[in-house]
Amino acid sequence: MSVIQGKKYVIGADEAGFNLKNEIVNFLDELEVEYEDVGIFAENDNTFYPEIAKRVVQKIIESNYQKEGILICGTGIGMAITANKFPGIYAAACYDIYAAERARLSNNSNVITFGARNTGPEVVKKLLEKWLSLEFSGGRSVPKLNLIKDYEHQNFKKTISS
């Protein structure tokens, strides 16, 4: 399996995900994937996961959604919830290959989240490589995603600013 070249990613983690983030960064280097690391950079940095998620999605939004995100916390759930509060961000917490595949192919996710306390590094690498290798191609999911976008437009009053 090979990753799609040319895409750019933003990665971030809180204290719980710090060590797994470092393993993912090394893996991205091995795959020659371009990324920007927005922290944390020290194991004792207590920055809350919502702040890290905000940093990542701001970079995605500032890139006009040309970048995608990778977020790591204890479970991946808090990062996904936070990221999904921003317009145009579609984050999925993934724990198995099928979820990583469907996050991309059915849901057109632009952010993947992982839990360092519930998914081991070797599994995360496989999930990430699968997600990085796929692109949304439309199909039967388009009307569903359009409905999600309609809800998003109805409920977001403004877009994020830096």
Residue frames relative to the residue before (quaternion, step in Angstrom):
aa qw qx qy qz dx dy dz
M 1.0000 0.0000 0.0000 0.0000 0.00 0.00 0.00
S 0.1019 -0.7986 0.5905 0.0568 3.55 -0.93 0.81
V 0.4750 -0.6631 0.5000 0.2909 3.53 -1.15 0.61
I 0.5295 -0.5982 0.4938 0.3434 3.52 -1.26 0.48
Q 0.3131 -0.7752 0.5236 0.1639 3.55 -0.60 1.15
G 0.7254 0.4568 -0.3255 0.3991 3.53 -1.24 0.50
K 0.5992 0.5392 -0.3767 0.4564 3.57 1.17 -0.37
K 0.2433 -0.7553 0.5923 0.1394 3.53 -1.21 0.59
Y 0.1776 -0.8026 0.5681 0.0399 3.52 -1.04 0.88
V 0.2191 -0.7134 0.6471 0.1559 3.50 -1.36 0.42
I 0.0952 -0.8092 0.5795 0.0155 3.57 -0.84 1.00
G 0.1005 0.7869 -0.6051 0.0672 3.54 -1.12 0.70
A 0.0466 -0.7899 0.6115 0.0065 3.54 -1.22 0.55
D 0.4002 -0.6573 0.5715 0.2849 3.51 -1.29 0.39
E 0.7821 -0.3329 0.2377 0.4701 3.57 -1.32 -0.16
A 0.6567 0.5176 -0.3143 0.4495 3.60 0.96 -0.84
G 0.7633 0.3801 -0.1952 0.4845 3.59 1.04 -0.71
F 0.3527 0.7932 -0.4523 0.2044 3.58 1.31 -0.07
N 0.7177 0.4459 -0.2726 0.4601 3.62 0.71 -1.02
L 0.6458 0.4992 -0.3244 0.4780 3.59 1.00 -0.77
K 0.6016 0.5500 -0.3632 0.4512 3.61 1.01 -0.72
N 0.6582 0.5115 -0.3158 0.4532 3.59 0.90 -0.87
E 0.6417 0.5017 -0.3260 0.4797 3.59 1.03 -0.72
I 0.6462 0.5095 -0.3184 0.4705 3.59 1.01 -0.79
V 0.6216 0.5363 -0.3417 0.4574 3.59 0.98 -0.80
N 0.6512 0.4992 -0.3152 0.4768 3.60 0.94 -0.83
F 0.6410 0.5236 -0.3084 0.4688 3.56 1.04 -0.81
L 0.6412 0.5113 -0.3187 0.4752 3.59 0.98 -0.83
D 0.6168 0.5338 -0.3365 0.4705 3.57 1.06 -0.75
E 0.6452 0.5218 -0.3138 0.4615 3.59 0.96 -0.89
L 0.7106 0.4462 -0.2452 0.4857 3.57 1.02 -0.84
E 0.3518 -0.7539 0.4669 0.2997 3.57 1.36 -0.20
V 0.3237 0.7250 -0.5153 0.3226 3.52 1.00 1.00
E 0.3843 -0.7277 0.5233 0.2213 3.58 -0.90 0.95
Y 0.1054 0.7966 -0.5846 0.1121 3.56 -0.84 1.02
E 0.2445 -0.7036 0.6408 0.1860 3.49 -1.42 0.27
D 0.2463 -0.7663 0.5815 0.1178 3.56 -0.82 1.04
V 0.1281 -0.8209 0.5551 0.0411 3.58 -0.63 1.14
G 0.7179 -0.4626 0.2389 0.4622 3.57 1.20 0.46
I 0.5593 -0.0557 -0.7973 -0.2197 1.35 -2.48 0.16
F 0.3773 -0.7550 0.5051 0.1803 3.54 -1.26 0.47
A 0.7367 0.2661 -0.1983 0.5892 3.59 1.31 0.09
E 0.5678 -0.6476 0.4000 0.3134 3.54 -0.95 0.94
N 0.7246 0.4243 -0.2447 0.4847 3.59 1.11 -0.59
D 0.4151 0.6777 -0.4852 0.3647 3.59 1.26 0.33
N 0.2082 -0.8267 0.5173 0.0754 3.58 -0.54 1.18
T 0.2362 0.7769 -0.5498 0.1961 3.61 1.10 0.51
F 0.4508 -0.7091 0.4787 0.2545 3.56 -0.81 1.04
Y 0.6239 -0.5930 0.3670 0.3527 3.56 -1.06 0.77
P 0.6132 0.5432 -0.3997 0.4114 3.68 0.91 -0.57
E 0.6299 0.5305 -0.3366 0.4565 3.60 1.06 -0.67
I 0.6501 0.5017 -0.3179 0.4739 3.58 0.99 -0.79
A 0.6340 0.5179 -0.3309 0.4695 3.59 0.95 -0.83
K 0.6377 0.5268 -0.3247 0.4587 3.59 0.96 -0.83
R 0.6333 0.5334 -0.3376 0.4477 3.60 0.93 -0.85
V 0.6783 0.4952 -0.2922 0.4576 3.56 0.88 -0.97
V 0.7254 0.4380 -0.2814 0.4504 3.60 0.71 -0.97
Q 0.5748 0.5620 -0.3917 0.4476 3.60 1.09 -0.50
K 0.6443 0.5136 -0.3184 0.4688 3.59 0.98 -0.81
I 0.6350 0.5178 -0.3250 0.4722 3.57 1.03 -0.78
I 0.6788 0.4866 -0.2908 0.4668 3.57 0.84 -0.98
E 0.6523 0.5180 -0.3113 0.4576 3.61 0.95 -0.88
S 0.6698 0.4774 -0.2951 0.4862 3.61 1.15 -0.55
N 0.4337 -0.6861 0.4482 0.3746 3.57 1.33 0.07
Y 0.6522 -0.5664 0.2764 0.4213 3.54 1.07 0.97
Q 0.3901 0.7046 -0.4958 0.3249 3.57 1.13 0.61
K 0.6823 0.4084 -0.2710 0.5424 3.59 1.22 -0.46
E 0.2178 -0.7409 0.6175 0.1495 3.53 -1.33 0.35
G 0.3840 -0.7781 0.4700 0.1616 3.56 -1.21 0.44
I 0.1483 -0.7238 0.6681 0.0880 3.47 -1.40 0.53
L 0.0025 -0.8136 0.5789 -0.0547 3.58 -0.64 1.15
I 0.0754 -0.8005 0.5945 0.0100 3.55 -1.02 0.85
C 0.0965 0.7486 -0.6526 0.0661 3.54 -0.98 0.94
G 0.7903 -0.2943 0.2067 0.4961 3.60 -1.13 -0.46
T 0.8202 0.1524 -0.0533 0.5488 3.58 0.88 -0.96
G 0.4693 -0.6469 0.4618 0.3848 3.58 1.16 -0.52
I 0.5820 0.6231 -0.3597 0.3790 3.56 1.19 -0.47
G 0.6751 0.5006 -0.2989 0.4520 3.59 0.84 -0.95
M 0.6360 0.5174 -0.3222 0.4733 3.56 1.02 -0.79
A 0.6605 0.5029 -0.3120 0.4619 3.60 0.93 -0.88
I 0.6435 0.5191 -0.3268 0.4578 3.59 0.91 -0.87
T 0.6799 0.4891 -0.2904 0.4628 3.57 0.86 -0.97
A 0.6685 0.5119 -0.3115 0.4404 3.59 0.78 -0.99
N 0.6867 0.5034 -0.2810 0.4427 3.57 0.97 -0.84
K 0.5412 0.6040 -0.4068 0.4205 3.60 1.25 0.04
F 0.6634 0.4940 -0.2899 0.4815 3.59 1.27 -0.22
P 0.5482 -0.6474 0.4155 0.3283 3.58 -0.95 0.85
G 0.8273 0.2341 -0.1879 0.4748 3.51 -1.04 0.88
I 0.6037 0.5278 -0.3616 0.4756 3.57 1.27 0.12
Y 0.0376 -0.7856 0.6167 -0.0344 3.52 -0.87 1.08
A 0.0027 0.8378 -0.5395 0.0840 3.52 0.03 1.40
A 0.0803 -0.7888 0.6091 0.0196 3.54 -1.08 0.83
A 0.3219 -0.7028 0.6034 0.1956 3.53 -0.98 0.94
C 0.0716 -0.8316 0.5507 -0.0107 3.59 -0.60 1.13
Y 0.1085 -0.8085 0.5784 0.0075 3.53 -0.95 1.02
D 0.7872 0.1446 -0.1092 0.5895 3.59 1.24 -0.22
I 0.7100 -0.4816 0.3127 0.4077 3.55 -1.30 0.37
Y 0.6451 0.5279 -0.3362 0.4382 3.58 0.91 -0.85
A 0.6510 0.5056 -0.3193 0.4676 3.60 0.94 -0.82
A 0.6534 0.5060 -0.3191 0.4639 3.61 0.91 -0.84
E 0.6512 0.5127 -0.3068 0.4678 3.56 1.00 -0.83
R 0.7164 0.4454 -0.2629 0.4683 3.58 0.79 -0.99
A 0.5558 0.5928 -0.3974 0.4264 3.61 1.10 -0.59
R 0.7275 0.4133 -0.2301 0.4969 3.54 0.97 -0.85
L 0.7675 0.4206 -0.2211 0.4303 3.58 0.64 -1.11
S 0.7625 0.3474 -0.1977 0.5087 3.61 0.99 -0.76
N 0.8027 0.3168 -0.1300 0.4883 3.57 1.00 -0.84
N 0.3365 -0.7792 0.4766 0.2289 3.59 1.29 -0.02
S 0.1448 0.8220 -0.5368 0.1232 3.58 0.95 0.85
N 0.1927 -0.7737 0.5921 0.1166 3.53 -1.12 0.74
V 0.7165 0.2667 -0.2217 0.6053 3.55 1.34 0.22
I 0.1087 -0.7586 0.6388 0.0679 3.54 -1.04 0.85
T 0.1346 -0.7949 0.5877 0.0682 3.56 -0.99 0.82
F 0.1507 -0.7820 0.6024 0.0528 3.52 -1.20 0.71
G 0.3085 -0.7288 0.5822 0.1861 3.52 -1.28 0.53
A 0.3640 -0.7571 0.5060 0.1958 3.54 -0.60 1.16
R 0.6865 0.4844 -0.2834 0.4623 3.60 1.16 -0.52
N 0.7847 0.3169 -0.1752 0.5031 3.60 1.19 -0.24
T 0.7529 0.2681 -0.1842 0.5721 3.61 1.23 -0.05
G 0.3903 -0.7540 0.4860 0.2074 3.55 -0.66 1.12
P 0.6766 -0.5435 0.3263 0.3747 3.56 -1.19 0.56
E 0.6591 0.5014 -0.3323 0.4514 3.62 0.93 -0.73
V 0.6302 0.5048 -0.3296 0.4892 3.58 1.06 -0.71
V 0.6343 0.5330 -0.3291 0.4530 3.59 0.94 -0.89
K 0.6419 0.5249 -0.3330 0.4490 3.60 0.92 -0.81
K 0.6569 0.4997 -0.3079 0.4733 3.59 0.97 -0.82
L 0.6545 0.5076 -0.3093 0.4672 3.58 0.97 -0.87
L 0.6709 0.5006 -0.2951 0.4607 3.54 0.91 -0.94
E 0.6541 0.5085 -0.3260 0.4554 3.59 0.89 -0.85
K 0.6222 0.5257 -0.3366 0.4725 3.60 1.03 -0.75
W 0.6806 0.4962 -0.2839 0.4582 3.59 0.83 -1.02
L 0.6696 0.5053 -0.2887 0.4615 3.58 0.99 -0.87
S 0.6881 0.5063 -0.2788 0.4387 3.59 1.14 -0.57
L 0.7060 0.4700 -0.2465 0.4690 3.58 1.25 -0.26
E 0.1158 -0.7550 0.6386 0.0934 3.52 -1.31 0.46
F 0.5445 -0.6004 0.4790 0.3371 3.54 -1.15 0.68
S 0.1039 -0.8260 0.5529 0.0356 3.55 -0.85 0.94
G 0.6372 -0.5488 0.3358 0.4243 3.59 1.16 0.39
G 0.3765 0.7515 -0.5042 0.1978 3.52 -0.91 -0.95
R 0.8395 -0.2330 0.1638 0.4627 3.52 -1.26 -0.54
S 0.6217 0.5724 -0.3413 0.4115 3.60 1.16 -0.42
V 0.4984 0.6982 -0.4204 0.2957 3.61 1.15 -0.49
P 0.6817 0.4682 -0.3323 0.4536 3.68 0.74 -0.82
K 0.6347 0.5248 -0.3284 0.4625 3.59 1.06 -0.70
L 0.6732 0.4816 -0.2932 0.4784 3.56 0.94 -0.88
N 0.6133 0.5330 -0.3485 0.4671 3.59 1.07 -0.65
L 0.6281 0.5200 -0.3327 0.4738 3.59 1.06 -0.70
I 0.6191 0.5233 -0.3352 0.4801 3.59 1.02 -0.77
K 0.6630 0.4965 -0.3034 0.4711 3.59 0.92 -0.89
D 0.6094 0.5348 -0.3523 0.4674 3.61 1.04 -0.68
Y 0.6524 0.4991 -0.3121 0.4774 3.60 0.93 -0.89
E 0.6299 0.5450 -0.3248 0.4480 3.54 0.99 -0.86
H 0.6878 0.4790 -0.2814 0.4672 3.59 0.85 -0.94
Q 0.6406 0.5255 -0.3203 0.4593 3.59 1.08 -0.68
N 0.7836 0.3920 -0.1722 0.4502 3.57 0.99 -0.84
F 0.6653 0.4499 -0.3185 0.5035 3.61 1.13 -0.41
K 0.2951 -0.7875 0.5220 0.1424 3.56 -0.70 1.10
K 0.7906 0.0155 0.0012 0.6122 3.58 1.17 -0.53
T 0.4622 -0.6519 0.5107 0.3171 3.55 -1.23 0.26
I 0.6348 -0.5404 0.3997 0.3810 3.52 -1.29 0.37
S 0.0917 -0.7648 0.6328 0.0791 3.55 -1.12 0.64
S 0.5477 -0.6415 0.4264 0.3268 3.55 -1.16 0.60
